[in-house]
Amino acid sequence: MASFKRIFRTILNVNQIIVDDFKITYEIRRGLAKAPVLNVYVRPMKSQRERCPVCGKKRPIYDTRPIMRCWRAPDFNGVKVLLWYCPCRVSCPEHGVHQEKLPWTITDNYSYTRDFILLAALIAMKETRASAAIRLRTSWQTASNCVSLALKILEPDLTDRYNDLVNIGIDETSYKKGHKYITTVVNHETNTVVWMHEGHDVETLSLFFEALTQKQRENIGTVSGDAAPWIRVCMKKYIPHATFCLDKFHVSQWFVSALDEVRRTEWRAMKDEIRTVNKALRELPEDASDEKAKLGEALKKAKEKASTMKNARYAICKNPDNLTPNQKLMLQHVVETDSKVTEARNLKEQLRMGLSLTEEKEARSVVEDFIQKASQSGLEPFRKLSRSIREHLDDLMNTIRSGLSNAAIEANNNKIKLLLRKAFGFRNLKNLTSVVMLGCSRLRITLPNRGGLAISPF
């Protein structure tokens, strides 16, 4: 039969320790019934004592504190588990005075075991901070601290993500009300966030490039992003050799916005026509029944036309393959009754087709034809769009040639939004950084005593 000491070593999932004793006590919190607490008194094996926590070498004892410390371990069937030990401090000639290295923890600043930190971080990432705090019987600040500590355990040096950067994407996303933004840099090869910082300007992005070595900068070959000028300024200063790819997603936003602006302009003109007909009706004498009937019929048709145009936004802007039967009927009605919106939609479809091509020469021909037609049209939103497309034509061709897109960045931005919503926002940007760097990565958290089962923190 196994001894209780061996059983405790297995449950605690800690090697190289000696279990001296255990005791069950009871605690009362917030007027609830007594809750049992399992107190386990442990000590490291002789070969593991008196070691520096930084270098791991045996060092002379600086002093021994007479007070025992406790470390929180994962619960055992709902019973809180505490490890008790009286550690000493060692004097390291290289790293100074530190508490001796302990097998069950990673730092002398926090009273949690390694398994508790990883488990608490996983729960805090999957649930809200308040729910995680209740489940772990801690405060929500502790849950946030465990996320930062878990990131430190799994990836001690975040600058390792700067290695082998070839294709990167740059984008910004809001994280707080009041136009508060963060800039994120994503590695296209691994689909992970490699860097993030508050702000979205030249000074912010310069911090990323200055953190890279000269060799790491020279290794970057392609950068994808939107048309923000501060990205191009930083590229010209730090990586002038790199190729910039304008993301087609943002170009799609441009032509959809231009098409919708034409639709809204036409809808406003229809509303003005309705007001004019209503005014003419009110000014007619009471005995002009024939004219009233004609104007009434014209008013009815104008209202139907305006109502269709108002509700036709998705029918006009969506791709033809994605239209529902009702939207197809609505689009057909708009095409038959409004020439300007029809012209704008045809221009939008031409540009969309050009961006969907994979051959650069063919795509350039289609896009240049769009630029010519849009600039000569009487639609001011599309004339403005044609100027923007002409200015960024080479960047668009770079995107088609390389096949890169900001889809990975937009996906990570969505993850960041979900993490923010789950946590009900962050006051401390450092906690947000830890959550994003842990959630938007390939890191996995290994569950204790589960045979090496690792789970994604997102």
C-alpha positions as CSV (number, residue, x, y, z in Angstrom):
1,M,0.0,0.0,0.0
2,A,1.3,3.4,-0.9
3,S,2.2,5.8,1.9
4,F,0.4,9.1,2.4
5,K,3.6,10.9,1.5
6,R,3.7,9.2,-1.9
7,I,0.0,9.9,-2.4
8,F,0.5,13.6,-1.7
9,R,3.5,13.9,-4.0
10,T,1.4,12.4,-6.8
11,I,-1.6,14.7,-6.1
12,L,0.6,17.8,-5.8
13,N,2.4,16.9,-9.0
14,V,5.8,18.1,-7.6
15,N,8.9,16.1,-7.7
16,Q,12.0,16.3,-5.5
17,I,10.1,17.2,-2.4
18,I,9.6,15.4,1.0
19,V,6.2,15.4,2.6
20,D,6.6,15.7,6.4
21,D,3.1,16.0,7.6
22,F,-0.4,17.1,6.8
23,K,-3.3,18.7,8.8
24,I,-6.9,19.6,8.1
25,T,-8.2,22.9,9.4
26,Y,-11.4,24.9,8.7
27,E,-12.0,28.4,7.6
28,I,-15.0,30.6,7.6
29,R,-15.4,33.2,4.8
30,R,-18.3,35.7,4.6
31,G,-20.5,33.9,7.2
32,L,-20.6,30.7,5.2
33,A,-20.3,27.2,6.7
34,K,-16.9,25.9,7.7
35,A,-14.7,25.0,4.7
36,P,-12.0,22.4,5.1
37,V,-8.4,23.4,4.2
38,L,-5.7,20.7,3.6
39,N,-2.3,21.9,5.0
40,V,0.6,19.9,3.7
41,Y,4.0,20.5,5.3
42,V,6.8,19.9,2.7
43,R,10.5,20.6,2.1
44,P,12.7,20.2,-0.9
45,M,15.1,17.3,-1.1
46,K,18.6,18.0,0.2
47,S,20.0,18.2,-3.3
48,Q,17.5,20.9,-4.2
49,R,17.9,23.2,-1.2
50,E,19.9,26.4,-0.9
51,R,20.0,27.1,-4.7
52,C,19.8,30.5,-6.4
53,P,16.5,30.9,-8.2
54,V,18.2,32.7,-11.1
55,C,21.1,30.6,-11.9
56,G,20.1,27.4,-10.0
57,K,23.5,26.9,-8.4
58,K,24.2,26.0,-4.8
59,R,24.9,29.1,-2.7
60,P,25.7,29.9,0.9
61,I,22.7,30.7,3.3
62,Y,22.2,34.4,3.9
63,D,19.7,34.0,6.7
64,T,16.7,31.8,7.7
65,R,13.4,33.2,8.5
66,P,11.6,31.7,11.5
67,I,8.2,32.2,9.9
68,M,6.7,29.6,7.7
69,R,5.3,30.5,4.3
70,C,2.4,28.9,2.5
71,W,1.7,28.4,-1.2
72,R,-1.7,27.9,-2.7
73,A,-2.0,24.7,-4.8
74,P,-4.9,23.5,-7.0
75,D,-7.9,22.3,-5.0
76,F,-8.3,18.7,-4.2
77,N,-12.0,17.7,-4.8
78,G,-13.1,21.2,-3.8
79,V,-10.8,21.3,-0.7
80,K,-8.3,24.2,-0.6
81,V,-4.7,23.0,-0.5
82,L,-1.8,24.9,1.1
83,L,1.8,24.0,1.1
84,W,3.8,25.0,4.1
85,Y,7.6,25.5,4.3
86,C,10.1,27.7,6.0
87,P,12.5,28.8,3.2
88,C,15.9,30.4,3.7
89,R,17.6,33.2,1.7
90,V,20.8,32.5,-0.2
91,S,23.5,34.9,-1.2
92,C,24.6,34.7,-4.8
93,P,27.7,36.6,-5.9
94,E,26.1,37.1,-9.3
95,H,22.5,37.8,-8.5
96,G,22.5,39.0,-4.9
97,V,20.2,37.9,-2.1
98,H,17.2,35.8,-3.0
99,Q,14.9,33.3,-1.5
100,E,16.1,29.8,-2.3
101,K,14.7,28.1,-5.3
102,L,11.7,25.9,-4.6
103,P,10.5,23.0,-6.9
104,W,6.8,23.9,-6.6
105,T,6.9,27.6,-7.5
106,I,8.5,30.0,-10.0
107,T,9.0,33.2,-8.0
108,D,9.4,34.3,-4.4
109,N,7.0,37.2,-4.9
110,Y,3.8,35.2,-5.2
111,S,2.4,32.5,-2.9
112,Y,1.1,30.2,-5.6
113,T,2.4,26.9,-7.0
114,R,3.2,26.5,-10.6
115,D,0.2,24.3,-11.3
116,F,-2.1,26.7,-9.6
117,I,-0.8,29.6,-11.7
118,L,-1.4,27.7,-15.0
119,L,-4.8,26.4,-14.0
120,A,-5.9,29.8,-12.7
121,A,-4.7,31.5,-15.9
122,L,-6.6,29.0,-18.1
123,I,-9.8,29.5,-16.1
124,A,-9.3,33.3,-16.2
125,M,-8.8,33.2,-20.0
126,K,-11.9,31.0,-20.6
127,E,-14.2,32.8,-18.2
128,T,-14.8,36.3,-16.8
129,R,-12.5,37.6,-14.1
130,A,-15.3,37.6,-11.5
131,S,-16.4,34.0,-12.4
132,A,-12.7,32.8,-12.3
133,A,-12.3,34.5,-8.9
134,I,-15.3,32.7,-7.4
135,R,-14.2,29.4,-8.8
136,L,-10.6,29.8,-7.6
137,R,-11.6,31.5,-4.3
138,T,-9.3,34.4,-4.9
139,S,-9.7,38.0,-6.0
140,W,-10.0,39.0,-9.6
141,Q,-6.6,40.8,-9.3
142,T,-5.1,37.4,-8.4
143,A,-6.7,35.9,-11.5
144,S,-5.2,38.7,-13.7
145,N,-1.8,38.2,-12.1
146,C,-1.9,34.5,-12.8
147,V,-2.3,35.2,-16.5
148,S,0.9,37.3,-16.5
149,L,2.7,34.7,-14.5
150,A,1.6,31.9,-16.8
151,L,2.9,33.8,-19.8
152,K,6.2,34.2,-18.0
153,I,6.3,30.4,-17.4
154,L,5.3,29.4,-20.9
155,E,7.4,32.0,-22.7
156,P,10.0,33.8,-20.5
157,D,11.3,36.0,-23.3
158,L,8.7,37.5,-25.6
159,T,11.4,38.9,-27.8
160,D,11.9,35.4,-29.2
161,R,8.9,36.1,-31.3
162,Y,11.0,38.6,-33.2
163,N,13.1,35.9,-34.7
164,D,12.5,34.7,-38.3
165,L,10.1,37.5,-39.1
166,V,9.6,37.6,-42.9
167,N,6.0,38.5,-43.6
168,I,4.3,40.7,-41.0
169,G,1.0,42.5,-40.8
170,I,0.3,45.8,-39.0
171,D,-3.1,47.1,-37.8
172,E,-4.7,49.0,-35.0
173,T,-7.8,48.2,-33.0
174,S,-9.7,50.1,-30.3
175,Y,-9.6,48.8,-26.8
176,K,-11.4,51.5,-24.9
177,K,-13.9,54.3,-25.3
178,G,-12.6,57.7,-26.2
179,H,-10.6,56.7,-29.3
180,K,-8.1,54.6,-27.4
181,Y,-6.2,52.3,-29.8
182,I,-3.5,49.6,-29.7
183,T,-1.2,48.7,-32.5
184,T,-0.6,45.0,-33.2
185,V,2.0,43.3,-35.3
186,V,1.2,39.8,-36.5
187,N,3.6,37.1,-38.0
188,H,1.8,35.8,-41.1
189,E,3.8,32.5,-40.9
190,T,2.6,31.6,-37.4
191,N,-0.6,33.7,-37.2
192,T,0.5,35.0,-33.8
193,V,0.7,38.5,-32.3
194,V,4.4,39.3,-31.9
195,W,4.1,42.8,-30.5
196,M,1.5,45.3,-29.3
197,H,1.5,48.7,-27.8
198,E,-0.9,51.6,-27.0
199,G,-1.3,54.2,-29.7
200,H,-1.5,54.2,-33.5
201,D,1.1,56.6,-34.9
202,V,4.7,56.9,-36.1
203,E,6.1,57.0,-32.5
204,T,4.2,53.9,-31.5
205,L,5.3,51.7,-34.5
206,S,8.8,53.0,-34.2
207,L,9.1,51.3,-30.8
208,F,8.6,48.0,-32.5
209,F,11.2,48.5,-35.2
210,E,13.7,49.9,-32.7
211,A,13.2,46.7,-30.5
212,L,14.5,44.6,-33.5
213,T,18.1,44.0,-34.3
214,Q,19.5,45.2,-37.6
215,K,19.5,41.6,-38.8
216,Q,15.9,41.1,-37.8
217,R,14.9,44.2,-39.7
218,E,16.8,43.1,-42.8
219,N,15.0,39.7,-42.7
220,I,11.5,41.4,-43.1
221,G,10.5,41.1,-46.7
222,T,6.8,42.0,-46.8
223,V,4.5,44.1,-44.7
224,S,0.7,44.1,-45.1
225,G,-1.6,46.7,-43.7
226,D,-4.1,49.4,-44.5
227,A,-3.4,52.7,-46.2
228,A,-2.4,54.5,-42.9
229,P,0.4,56.9,-43.7
230,W,2.3,56.2,-40.5
231,I,3.0,52.6,-41.6
232,R,4.7,53.8,-44.7
233,V,6.7,56.4,-42.9
234,C,8.1,53.8,-40.5
235,M,8.8,51.4,-43.3
236,K,10.8,54.0,-45.2
237,K,12.8,54.8,-42.1
238,Y,13.6,51.3,-40.8
239,I,12.9,48.8,-43.5
240,P,13.1,50.6,-46.9
241,H,13.9,47.3,-48.7
242,A,10.6,45.7,-47.7
243,T,7.5,45.5,-49.9
244,F,4.2,46.9,-48.8
245,C,1.0,45.1,-49.6
246,L,-2.3,47.0,-49.3
247,D,-4.9,44.8,-47.8
248,K,-7.8,44.0,-50.2
249,F,-10.2,43.9,-47.2
250,H,-9.8,47.7,-46.7
251,V,-10.1,48.4,-50.4
252,S,-13.4,46.5,-50.3
253,Q,-14.5,48.7,-47.5
254,W,-13.6,51.7,-49.7
255,F,-15.8,50.7,-52.7
256,V,-18.7,49.5,-50.6
257,S,-18.7,52.9,-48.8
258,A,-18.6,54.7,-52.1
259,L,-21.5,52.6,-53.4
260,D,-23.5,53.2,-50.3
261,E,-22.9,56.9,-50.5
262,V,-24.3,57.0,-54.0
263,R,-27.4,55.0,-52.7
264,R,-27.9,57.4,-49.9
265,T,-27.6,60.4,-52.2
266,E,-30.3,59.0,-54.5
267,W,-32.5,58.2,-51.5
268,R,-32.2,61.8,-50.3
269,A,-33.2,63.0,-53.7
270,M,-36.2,60.8,-53.6
271,K,-37.2,62.2,-50.2
272,D,-36.9,65.7,-51.7
273,E,-39.2,64.6,-54.5
274,I,-41.8,63.3,-52.0
275,R,-41.7,66.6,-50.1
276,T,-42.2,68.5,-53.4
277,V,-45.2,66.4,-54.4
278,N,-46.7,66.7,-50.9
279,K,-46.3,70.5,-51.1
280,A,-48.0,70.5,-54.5
281,L,-50.9,68.5,-53.1
282,R,-51.4,70.9,-50.3
283,E,-51.5,73.9,-52.6
284,L,-54.1,72.4,-54.9
285,P,-57.7,73.7,-54.6
286,E,-60.3,71.4,-53.2
287,D,-62.2,71.0,-56.5
288,A,-59.0,69.8,-58.4
289,S,-59.9,66.2,-57.9
290,D,-58.2,64.9,-61.2
291,E,-54.9,66.6,-60.4
292,K,-55.1,65.3,-56.8
293,A,-55.6,61.8,-58.0
294,K,-52.6,62.1,-60.4
295,L,-50.3,63.6,-57.7
296,G,-51.6,61.0,-55.2
297,E,-50.5,58.2,-57.6
298,A,-47.2,59.9,-58.2
299,L,-46.7,60.3,-54.4
300,K,-47.4,56.6,-53.8
301,K,-44.9,55.5,-56.5
302,A,-42.3,57.9,-55.1
303,K,-42.7,56.5,-51.6
304,E,-42.4,52.9,-52.8
305,K,-39.3,53.8,-54.8
306,A,-37.7,55.6,-51.8
307,S,-38.6,52.8,-49.4
308,T,-37.0,50.2,-51.7
309,M,-33.9,52.3,-52.1
310,K,-33.7,52.8,-48.3
311,N,-33.9,49.0,-47.6
312,A,-31.7,48.0,-50.6
313,R,-28.3,48.6,-49.0
314,Y,-27.4,44.9,-48.5
315,A,-28.9,43.9,-51.8
316,I,-26.7,46.5,-53.6
317,C,-23.5,46.0,-51.7
318,K,-23.4,42.3,-51.3
319,N,-21.7,39.9,-53.7
320,P,-24.2,38.6,-56.3
321,D,-23.5,35.0,-55.2
322,N,-24.6,35.7,-51.6
323,L,-27.9,37.4,-52.3
324,T,-31.1,35.9,-51.0
325,P,-34.2,35.6,-53.3
326,N,-35.8,38.7,-51.8
327,Q,-32.6,40.7,-52.2
328,K,-32.4,39.6,-55.8
329,L,-35.9,41.0,-56.4
330,M,-35.0,44.2,-54.6
331,L,-31.8,44.6,-56.7
332,Q,-33.6,44.0,-59.9
333,H,-36.1,46.8,-59.0
334,V,-33.3,49.2,-58.2
335,V,-31.5,48.4,-61.5
336,E,-34.7,49.0,-63.5
337,T,-35.5,52.4,-61.7
338,D,-32.2,54.1,-60.9
339,S,-29.4,54.5,-63.4
340,K,-26.8,56.1,-61.1
341,V,-26.9,53.3,-58.5
342,T,-26.8,50.8,-61.3
343,E,-23.7,52.5,-62.7
344,A,-22.1,52.6,-59.3
345,R,-22.8,48.9,-58.7
346,N,-21.3,47.9,-62.0
347,L,-18.1,49.8,-61.2
348,K,-18.0,48.1,-57.8
349,E,-18.4,44.7,-59.4
350,Q,-15.6,45.4,-61.9
351,L,-13.2,46.4,-59.1
352,R,-14.2,43.4,-57.0
353,M,-13.5,41.1,-59.9
354,G,-10.1,42.7,-60.5
355,L,-9.1,42.2,-56.9
356,S,-10.2,38.6,-57.0
357,L,-7.8,37.7,-59.9
358,T,-4.5,35.9,-59.1
359,E,-2.6,37.0,-62.3
360,E,-1.0,40.4,-61.8
361,K,-1.1,41.4,-65.5
362,E,-4.7,40.6,-65.9
363,A,-5.7,42.2,-62.5
364,R,-3.8,45.4,-63.4
365,S,-5.6,45.7,-66.7
366,V,-9.0,45.3,-65.0
367,V,-8.2,47.8,-62.2
368,E,-6.8,50.4,-64.6
369,D,-9.9,50.1,-66.7
370,F,-12.0,50.7,-63.5
371,I,-9.9,53.8,-62.7
372,Q,-10.6,55.3,-66.1
373,K,-14.3,54.6,-66.0
374,A,-14.7,55.8,-62.4
375,S,-12.8,59.0,-63.0
376,Q,-15.0,59.8,-66.0
377,S,-18.3,59.0,-64.3
378,G,-20.4,61.7,-62.8
379,L,-20.3,59.9,-59.4
380,E,-18.2,61.9,-57.0
381,P,-17.6,59.1,-54.5
382,F,-16.2,56.9,-57.3
383,R,-14.1,59.6,-58.7
384,K,-12.6,60.0,-55.3
385,L,-12.2,56.3,-55.0
386,S,-10.4,56.1,-58.4
387,R,-7.8,58.6,-57.2
388,S,-7.2,56.5,-54.1
389,I,-6.9,53.3,-56.2
390,R,-4.5,55.0,-58.6
391,E,-2.3,56.2,-55.7
392,H,-2.1,52.7,-54.2
393,L,-2.2,50.6,-57.4
394,D,1.4,49.2,-57.0
395,D,0.6,48.2,-53.5
396,L,-2.5,46.4,-54.6
397,M,-0.5,44.6,-57.3
398,N,2.1,43.6,-54.6
399,T,-0.8,42.0,-52.6
400,I,-2.0,40.0,-55.6
401,R,1.5,38.9,-56.4
402,S,2.4,37.8,-52.9
403,G,-1.1,36.5,-52.0
404,L,-0.9,38.1,-48.5
405,S,-3.9,39.6,-46.8
406,N,-4.8,41.0,-43.4
407,A,-7.2,38.2,-42.7
408,A,-5.0,36.9,-39.9
409,I,-4.8,40.4,-38.3
410,E,-8.5,40.9,-38.5
411,A,-9.0,37.5,-36.9
412,N,-6.7,38.4,-34.1
413,N,-8.4,41.8,-33.7
414,N,-11.7,39.9,-33.3
415,K,-10.0,37.7,-30.6
416,I,-8.9,40.9,-28.8
417,K,-12.4,42.2,-28.9
418,L,-13.8,39.0,-27.5
419,L,-11.2,39.0,-24.7
420,L,-12.0,42.6,-23.9
421,R,-15.7,41.8,-23.8
422,K,-15.2,38.8,-21.6
423,A,-13.1,40.8,-19.1
424,F,-15.5,43.8,-19.3
425,G,-12.5,45.9,-20.3
426,F,-9.1,46.5,-18.9
427,R,-7.9,49.5,-16.8
428,N,-4.3,48.2,-16.8
429,L,-2.8,48.0,-20.2
430,K,-0.1,45.6,-18.9
431,N,-2.8,43.0,-18.0
432,L,-4.3,43.5,-21.5
433,T,-0.9,42.9,-23.1
434,S,-0.5,39.6,-21.1
435,V,-4.0,38.4,-22.1
436,V,-3.4,39.2,-25.8
437,M,0.1,37.7,-26.0
438,L,-1.2,34.5,-24.3
439,G,-4.5,34.2,-26.2
440,C,-3.2,35.2,-29.6
441,S,-0.4,32.7,-29.8
442,R,0.4,29.0,-30.2
443,L,1.1,28.6,-26.5
444,R,-0.7,25.7,-24.7
445,I,-1.4,25.3,-21.0
446,T,-0.7,21.8,-19.7
447,L,-3.3,20.6,-17.1
448,P,-1.8,19.0,-14.0
449,N,-2.1,15.2,-13.6
450,R,-3.8,14.8,-17.0
451,G,-1.1,12.9,-18.9
452,G,0.3,16.0,-20.6
453,L,-3.0,17.3,-22.0
454,A,-2.5,20.8,-23.2
455,I,-5.3,23.3,-24.0
456,S,-5.3,26.5,-25.9
457,P,-5.9,29.5,-23.5
458,F,-8.3,31.2,-26.0
